[in-house]
């Protein structure tokens, strides 16, 4: 196949032949013209980059359609990630505005003191691991090496600590800052 050898003219013909077949299908999916154009471009860029595989492909049309569908799925995943990122940003912003208010700062200080009290009540090993991680900033691997225990034990201990903290905060009626606490873990 000439495309596999790098023949750009042959690739151009392939592109135009399948463009008129792929484009209407993508448009039916409710994509904007820009999204359709991007998916088509990414599809044919991928085909060009992997052109050496083309001679071995028995169903070229199927290969091109599958590549286009995979690009659509990738675009959809990317869009969902961006949407979730925006949602998280707005949620964090809303919480931050409350945290940085005078009342929020006082409440955060009280919660910090409450968490410190919870940690003081931990069994010694859990308290030490939690403090090494959250106060000294040591990684799980560093804690494991220093304490001569497995990283899995450290990870499990930290998870137990966080569950205990969340449970005690929830029991105390402190729910708003649990979201922020989960970001710190």
C-alpha positions, -999 to +999 in steps of 0.1 A: +000+000+000+014+034-010+003+051+022+024+028+043+054+039+022+046+076+031+027+086-001+009+118+010-012+120-021-026+085-016-033+095+021-050+126+010-073+106-013-080+082+015-088+111+038-113+127+014-129+093+006-136+086+042-143+121+054-177+122+036-185+089+053-174+096+088-184+133+092-222+127+090-221+100+117-202+122+141-226+151+134-255+128+143-239+124+178-247+160+186-212+173+184-203+208+175-187+214+141-154+221+159-156+189+179-164+169+147-134+186+129-111+178+159-122+141+160-117+137+123-082+153+125-072+131+154-085+101+136-065+106+105-034+118+124-034+085+143-039+066+110-010+085+094+013+079+125+005+042+123+005+039+086+030+010+086+002-012+100-022-005+071-010-033+047-018-059+074-053-045+080-080-066+062-109-043+067-097-007+062-131+009+065-137-009+098-103+002+111-110+038+102-144+038+117-131+021+149-104+047+151-129+075+148-152+060+174-122+056+198-113+092+192-149+102+199-148+082+232-115+098+241-130+133+234-160+124+256-138+112+285-117+144+282-149+165+283-162+147+313-129+152+332-129+189+324-165+191+336-157+173+368-126+195+373-148+226+369-174+213+394-147+205+419-131+240+415-165+256+422-171+234+452-137+242+466-141+279+459-174+279+477-158+262+507-128+284+506-149+316+507-165+302+539-132+291+553-115+325+548-144+344+564-138+353+601-164+328+612-149+302+589-114+308+603-127+303+638-146+272+629-115+258+611-094+265+641-119+246+663-121+217+639-083+215+638-082+214+676-109+187+675-089+167+650-057+171+672-077+157+701-089+128+680-052+121+670-040+123+706-065+095+715-052+072+687-032+041+697+005+050+697+015+034+664-014+050+645-007+083+661+030+082+652+023+071+616-004+099+612+019+125+626+048+114+604+026+117+574+006+148+581+029+168+603+063+158+590+052+153+554+068+119+551+056+096+523+043+061+530+075+046+518+096+068+540+075+060+571+077+023+563+115+025+560+119+044+593+096+022+612+107-010+595+072-021+586+056-027+552+042+002+531+009-016+531+007-015+569+014+022+568-013+028+541-038+007+561-030+025+593-034+059+576-068+048+562-079+037+596-069+070+610-088+089+584-119+068+589-117+074+626-113+112+621-142+114+596-165+093+619-158+114+649-163+146+629-196+133+616-207+122+650-199+157+663-221+172+635-191+186+616-199+177+580-189+208+560-152+205+564-150+168+558-149+176+521-118+197+527-103+171+549-107+145+521-087+168+498-058+168+523-054+130+523 
